[in-house]
Structure formats: structure tokens, C-alpha cells
């Protein structure tokens, strides 16, 4: 019975929920400090509902489509070859950008956590991070599922450890800033990063493949995982803001050094490293299978393209965080959202759902493009 519980629910939830928890959530406390907590809470309600709806729509599409396809394959199946090519390019660029950011932040966190004790430079720790992540990407989903499950357990444990250590420093006034001044330019700041942080479309086919003979559980797993991850993010925002307030940094955890001792900060940084590591594994596996299933590239070649391209980009000096996740979330994932709605329309989806949600994504795309070039 316990084995069935893990196989039918816990491991699929770990893959889906764990795959969502990546580097994006680390930016959310900083964004909340800029936009204001009430604006952020409103975005959480709206974006969580939007993502759950889109996930359920794509799950319905996935259940009606032959297995062993990834997102571009779905688009080609329903919308044709040209749309598939467009989706393929969008997916590849988005995933490479995501993996690059994970590599940057994960390497920085690992360096900050261990170099004060062990010495060494950022390049050495980034290579160590890369070797661990890429070696797991090389293996199949069962290995990844078990790794993600135990990392999630450890991550939650570490979060509560930090919470207990931070109680003396925690102040509600840091969250509801008495001196906060709202700026209209920050009103739409949470959109791209929050969409990025909660997006799990690419994980749905993997979860479905794990549920052979039990696919009726897929929608329950999606709803539970997304709402749980959203609640986890909110807890993280309140925890970080309650401790660091207006001193919150873009990646949240490194800013705790001003409030805790070196040991506690090292634990927090290791928790952040683990979060980025599991997400790198999940998203790297998605890209590898997109290349293998949809472009018919050999497994080892797909692995090399997936894992080594971000490393090469990093070594060439491409380093960014918040601008990349906002652009990927608002523009590239917005494009994916519109394509999903067009596929949904093909299988008989209701216009009252398709058109309003398409306008939301279109508005987000326009805003993020404008914000990026201004």
C-alpha cells in the first residue's frame, strides 16, 4: 500500500511540484518589496488560478494525445508544422535561458555557502554544480523522481530550520512596510517572474508517463502540486521579508548574511542550491527529451546540447537573473500559453475561456517586451 502511494501520488507530485520549484521563487521576496505585499498577494491569487487553469487544459490535451511527445510535438500534432517550428524555437530558447540562470545562481550559492569553509573560487564550485546536475539529467525519470522527492523533503526541513532561527529577527512591520511608497512602474513587475516560478506545462507529459494505467490521477496531482508550491512561495516571501525587509536582495538568501551567523546563512544557501539543482535536473530532462522525441536527435547528442550549451554561455560571460526570468516568463511562456489555448480550441474548447486568457497572455507579452527594451 505504501509503495502504491509513492508510485501513484508522491513521486508524480515530487516530479511536478519539485520541477516547478527553481530559481524563480528566489526573486519573489525582492519583487514583493518593490511592488508591495498587497499587490503581490493579488498576483498570487490571479496567477495561481491562471496557471492551474492552463495546466488542466494542457493535461486534457495531453490525455487525448499519443504518449512520448513534448510541447512542440503537441503543437505540431494540433496546429501544424509551422506552428511546431515556432514552438520548438520558443521552447529551446526558453529552456536554455532557464538552465543558464540556474547555473549562474546555483554556482553562486554553492560558492557563498562553502568557500568560507573550504576555500576555492566560483568557477570550481560552478563546475561541481554542473557535474552533479548534468549527471542526473543523463539518467531516466525514475532516478530524477526519487532525487527530487528527497530534496524536496530536505528543502522543507531547511526552510523551517531557517524560520526557527529567524524568529528573533522576524518583524511583521518589515512585511507591511510603514514607509513603503508605491510606484506605478512596479505594478506589473511580479507578472513575468511569478508566471515563470509557477509554470509547469513541460512537466505534465512526464507526470502522465509515470501514471500509466492511472492517468485519472493526473489532474488531482496538478491541482495539489500547484497550490502547494504557491503556498510554499508565499511562506518563503513572508519569511524573507519578515527578516530582511527593505534590505531584501534579488536572490533573497544571500541578503540574510546581514542578519544571521555564517553557519545559518550557509544552510540557507545550500537550501537555495538544492532548489536550483532539482529544477535544473527537471528542466534539463525536458529539453533533452524535446530534442530526442521531437527532433529525433540521439540521446547522447541531446544530452550534450542540453547541458553544455548553458555552461558555454556562462563561460563566455553571459550573466543575468531577474531580467531573464521576467522575459522568459512574460514573453516565451506567454507564447506557450496562447499556443495551448489554440490547441484547446482545436479539441472543442470554449471560446469564453480561450479568448480572455489569450488576451491576458498577449498583454503580458507586450508589457515584458516594452519593459525589456525601455
N, C-alpha and C positions, 0 to 999 in steps of 0.2 A: 504493500500500500504506500509506504514512504517512497519507494523507488518510483512508483507511478505518479506520485505527487510531484516529484522533482522533474520527471520526464514530461509530464503533461502541462505543468504550470510554471514551476520555479525556474527551470533552465530557460524556457522560452521568454519568461519575464525578464530574466537576467540578461539575455541577449538583446531584447528590445529596449528595456529600460536602461541597461548598462551602456548600450551603444549610443543612447541619447546624451548621457552624462559625459560631456567632454569639456573642452577648454572654454566653450562659450559661456557657461554659467559663471566662470570666474570674473567676467566683465560686468555681471548684473549688479552687484553692490555699488560699483563706481557709477554706473548709469543711473541707478536709483538716487544716488547722492546728487546727480546733476538735474534729473528730471523731477525729483520729489517723490516721496514714498506713495502718495495717493495716486499720482499719475502711473507709477509703476504697478500698483495693485490693480488699477483699472486695466492696464495692458495684460496683466497676468490672466484676469478673467476672460478677456476677449480673445487673446492669442491661444490660450489653452483650449477654449471652446472651438476656435478655428482649426487648430491642429488636430484635435480629436475628430472633428467632422471630416477633414481631409484624409486622415488616416483610415477612418472607417470606410470612406468612399473608395480609397485605393485598395483596402482589404477586400471589398466586394468585387472590384475589378480583378484582383489577384486570384480570388477563388474561382472566377469564371474563365481564367486564362490557363493554358498548359504550363506546367511547372518548369523550373530551371530557366527562367528569364529574369533579367534585372530591368531597371526602369526604362532604359532606351528600347529594350526588347518589347516591353509593354506598349510603348508609344508607337513603335513600328507596326505592331500587331493590329492596333486600332486606328491609327491616324496616317499610316503610310510611310514610305521610305524617306521622304524629305524631312518629315517631322521627326523621324527616328534619328537622322543625322544631326539635326538641330539639338535634340535631347541628348544625344551622345556627347556632343561637344560641351554642352552646358554641364552635364554630369561629370565629365572628366576634369574640366577646369575647376568646378566647384570642389570636387574631392581632392584634387591636388592642392588647391589653396587651403583646404581644411587640414590636410596632412602636414603641410608646411607650417601652419600655425601651431599644431600640436607639437611638432618637433622643436620649434622655437621655444614655446612656453615650457614644455616638458623638460627640455635641456636646461633652461634657466632655473627652473625649480629644483631639479636634481643637483645642479651646481651649488645653488644657495643653501640647500639642505646639508650636503655632505662635504663640500670643500673646506668649511671652517674646521672640520674634524679630521678629514683625510688628506686635504690639500688637492692639488690638481686644478686644471683650467676648464673653461666652459666647453671647449671643443672635445676634450676627452669624455666629459660626462654626457654630452650630446651624442657622441658615438656609442657610448654604453647604452643609453636610452634607445637609440636607433636599433642596435643589435638585438636587444630584448624584444622590442615591438615587432620588428621585421621577421624574427624567427618564429613568432607565434602566428603572424599573418600567413606564413608559408604553410601552416597546417590547417586541418579541416575545422568545421564549425563546432564539433563536439569538444575539441580541446579549448576553443575560444569560449564556448558557453561556460565550461567549468572554471576557467580562469576568471571570467567576468563575474560569475556568481560570488566567488570568494573575495575578489577585490571589492565588490560592492559591499559585502558584509564588513570588510575591514574599513572601507571608506566611511560607512555609517558609524562604526565604532570610534574612529578617529575624530569625526565631527562632534560626537558627544563628549569626547575627551577634551577637545578644544573648548566646547561650550562650558564644561565644568571649570576649566582653568580660567575662562574669561569672565566668569560671574562677577568677580570683584571689579572688573573694568567695564562691565556692561551698564549702559545708561539708556533709558528709553528716549531721553532728550536728544541723543545722538541720531536716533532714527527719525523722529519728528522734529527736525531742526528748528529751533526757535528763531534762528537768524537766516533761515532759508529764503532765498529770493528767486521766484520762478522766472524763467526766461523762455519766451515763446520759441526760440531756436532749439530748445531741448525737448519740445513737446513730442516730437516723433523719434527721438533718439532711441527709445527702447525697442522699436519695432523690429528692425533687422536682426539685432543681437538676440532678442528673445525668440523670434521665429527660428533662428539658427540653432539655439540651445534646445528647443523642444522638437525639432524636426526629426522624424523617424521613418520617413517613407521608404528609404532604401533598406531598412531593416525588416520590413514586413515580409518580403519573399523568403528571407532567411528563417524567420519565425514560422512561416507557413510550412516550409520544408521540414522543420523539426516536428511538425504536428501531423505527419502522415497518418491518416485514419482518425484523426481527432481535430480536424480543421474547424469544427464548430466552436472550438475554444478561442479561435484567433481574435475575434472582436472583443471578447472579455479581457484577453491579455492586453490588447491595445489600450482599452479604456483604463484599466487598472494601472498599467505601466506609466501612461502619460500623466495621469492625475497624480500619481505618486511622485514622479520626477518633478512635476510642477511644485508640489508641496515641499519637496526637498530643496528646490531652488529658493523658495520663499523663506524657509528656515535659514538657509545659508545667508541670504540678504540681510535678514534681521540680526543674525549673529554677527556678521562682519560690521554692519553699520552701527549696531549697538556698542561695539568695542571701539572702532576707529572713526566713526562719524565722518566729518568733512575731510579727514586725513586719509580716507579710503583711496587705494591706488587702483590702476586699471586692471591689474590681475589679482587684486584683493588680498591674497595671502601674504605676499612679500611686505605689504604695508603693516602687518602685525608685529614686525620686528621692533617697532617703536613702543609696543605695549607689553610684550612678553619677553621672557628669557630665551636664550639661544635654543635650548632643548625643545621648548614648546613650539617655537617657530619652525624648527627642523621637522617636527612631527606634522605640522600643518602643511609644510612644503612637500613632504613625502605623500600626504594625502592628495594634494593637487597633482603631483607627479603620477600617482596611480590613476587618478581620474582621466588625465590626458592619455595615459598609456592604454587603458581599456578602450577609449574612444578611437585612438589611432588604430588599434587592432580591428575594431568593428568596421570603421570606415575604410581601412586598407583592404579588408576582406571584401567589402562591397565593390571597390574599384577593381580589385583583382578578378572578381567574378564577372563584372561588366565586360572587362577586356576578354576574358576567357569564353563566356557564354555568347555575348553579342557580337564581338569582333572575331571570334574563333582563333584567338591568339593562344599559343601553347602556355601551359601553366607556368613554367619557369620564366618565360618571357614576360607574361603578365605580372608576375611577382617582381621582377627586376624593374619594370616600368612603374609599378605602383609605389614601391618603397624607395627606390634610389633617385627618382626624379625630385621629390621634396628635399632629399639630402643634398643633391647637386645644387638646387636653387638656394638652399641655405648657405652652402659653401661659397656660392657666387655673391653672397651679400644681401639677398632679399630677406628683409626682416620687417614684419608688421604684425599688429594684433587686432585692435578694435576696428580699424578701417576695413580689414579683410573680412572679419566675421560679419560686420554690418552689410558689406557689399554682397557677400555670398548669401546671407540670409535674405536680404531685401530684394535682390535682383535675381540671382541664379535660382534660389529656391522659390521665389515668386513665379518665375517662368515655369518651374516644375509644377507648381500649384495650378496654374492655368492649364497646362497640358493634362493634368489629372482630371480637371473638370471637363475638358473637351472629351476625354476618353469616357468619363461618366455619362456624358450626354449621348455618346455612341451606344451605350448599353441601356439607354432608356431613362437616364437621369432627368430629374425635374428641372425645368428652366428657372423656377423660383429659387433653387439652390445654386445652379450653375452661374447665372449672370451676376447676382450680387457678390458672390465670393470672388468671381473673376475680377470684378471692379476693385475689390479690396487689394488683391494681389497686384493689379495694374497700378493702382495708386502708390503702393509700396515700392514698386519698381521705379516709377518716375521720381519719387522722393529720394530714394537711395542714389540714383544716378546724379540727380541735381546736387545732393549733399556731397557726393564724392568729387565732383568737378568744380565746386564753388571755391 
